[in-house]
Amino acid sequence: MSPVDGRCSVVSGHSDLRPARGLRQLQLVVAVAFLIVSLEHPVTNLRQPRKMLTLHYWPTPNAHKITLFLEEAGVPFRIERVDITKGDQFEPAFLKIAPNNRMPAIVDDEPVGGGESLSLFESGAILQYLAEKHGQFLPADLRGRHATLQWLFWQMAGLGPMLGQNHHFNVYAPEKIPYAIERYVKETARLYGVLDRQLAMQDFVAGNDYTIADMACYPWIVPHKRQQMDLDTYPNVKRWFETIRARPATTRAYAHGDFYTPPTQMTDAMRRVLFGAR
Ligand SMILES: N[C@@H](CCC(=O)N[C@@H](CS)C(=O)NCC(=O)O)C(=O)O
C-alpha cells in the first residue's frame, strides 16, 4: 500500500513518517504544558474530585430554564441526566437532593463562603440562587429585584402548573375530557393575556432587561401550539418570544437536550412512571 493511502499511513511505522527529533521534543513540551494547564483549568480540571456545578436534567421546560441561565451567564457546569420517562427521579441518590422526585435540581460544590456542597430543587429557587451567586439577571435595586421575583413566582405558581395541566389533558390523557381541556385552555389563554399586557409596557417581563423571570416563562411558551395558543393573538408575547429565541445562549441552552427525541405517543410504561402517583 502506498504511504499516501489514508487507511495505512497512520499504522505504517515507516521511519520516514516519524517527526524529526527536535519536533518530537517540542510536541512533548506542548503536551506537558497542556496537562499542567488542564489540571487547574475550571472546565478541564483533571484533579479529582472535580469541583463543579452539576445540573440534574432532562430536556423539559423546567430544566430548560436552568440551562438558559447557565449559558447566558457563562457558568461552567456538567449535566447528570435524570431520565424521567424511565423512573430515574425515584432513585434514592436523586431523592436525597430532590425529595419531590422532580427535576431539575443542582448540586453546587462551590457555594459562596465555602463549606459543604449545596443542593437545591425547584427551578424558581435554583434560578434565584444562581442569579444571586453570579450577580446576573436579577436587578440589585429594591423595585427591580421584587418585580423580577414577583413574575418568577407568577410563573412558578400559575403559568407553569396551569400550562402543565393543559399539556396533560390536551396531549397525554388517554381519555379526552372536554371539560378539563376547556378549563385549562381557557386558563392558558387568560395567562397569555396577562403576559401580553405586561409585555405591551416594556421589553421584558419584569422591566426593560432580560431577567430570570423571562428565563422561567420562555420555555413554557415554546410549546404554544400544543397548548392550542396562536401567538398572532398575543403580539407582545410574540415579539418577546422571538427576541429570546434569537439569543445565542438560548440556542446553546436547548442544544443540551438534542440527544433526546420525545416519542410522538406516550407509551403505557412511560404513563405508569410519570402518572402512577408513586
Ligand atoms: N415546580 C417544579 C416542577 C418540576 C417538574 O414538574 N419536573 C418534571 C418535568 S418538567 C418532572 O421531573 N417530572 C417527573 C415526574 O413527574 O415523575 C420545578 O419548577 O422545578
The ligand as an SDF file (V2000), in Angstrom:
LIG
                    3D

 20 19  0  0  0  0  0  0  0  0999 V2000
  -42.1070   23.0120   40.3730 N   0  0  0  0  0  0  0  0  0  0  0  0
  -41.0710   22.1390   39.9000 C   0  0  0  0  0  0  0  0  0  0  0  0
  -41.6530   21.2090   38.8690 C   0  0  0  0  0  0  0  0  0  0  0  0
  -40.6390   20.2280   38.3640 C   0  0  0  0  0  0  0  0  0  0  0  0
  -41.2970   19.2130   37.4660 C   0  0  0  0  0  0  0  0  0  0  0  0
  -42.5240   19.0500   37.4330 O   0  0  0  0  0  0  0  0  0  0  0  0
  -40.4750   18.4520   36.7490 N   0  0  0  0  0  0  0  0  0  0  0  0
  -40.9820   17.4240   35.8850 C   0  0  0  0  0  0  0  0  0  0  0  0
  -40.5340   17.5970   34.4720 C   0  0  0  0  0  0  0  0  0  0  0  0
  -40.9410   19.2110   33.8500 S   0  0  0  0  0  0  0  0  0  0  0  0
  -40.5280   16.0600   36.4080 C   0  0  0  0  0  0  0  0  0  0  0  0
  -39.4220   15.9220   36.8750 O   0  0  0  0  0  0  0  0  0  0  0  0
  -41.3860   15.0540   36.3090 N   0  0  0  0  0  0  0  0  0  0  0  0
  -41.1140   13.7520   36.7790 C   0  0  0  0  0  0  0  0  0  0  0  0
  -42.3550   13.0510   37.2550 C   0  0  0  0  0  0  0  0  0  0  0  0
  -43.4520   13.5830   37.0270 O   0  0  0  0  0  0  0  0  0  0  0  0
  -42.2360   11.9680   37.8280 O   0  0  0  0  0  0  0  0  0  0  0  0
  -39.9280   22.9790   39.2790 C   0  0  0  0  0  0  0  0  0  0  0  0
  -40.2530   24.0110   38.6870 O   0  0  0  0  0  0  0  0  0  0  0  0
  -38.7610   22.5850   39.3980 O   0  0  0  0  0  0  0  0  0  0  0  0
  1  2  1  0
  2  3  1  0
  2 18  1  0
  3  4  1  0
  4  5  1  0
  5  6  2  0
  5  7  1  0
  7  8  1  0
  8  9  1  0
  8 11  1  0
  9 10  1  0
 11 12  2  0
 11 13  1  0
 13 14  1  0
 14 15  1  0
 15 16  2  0
 15 17  1  0
 18 19  2  0
 18 20  1  0
M  END
$$$$
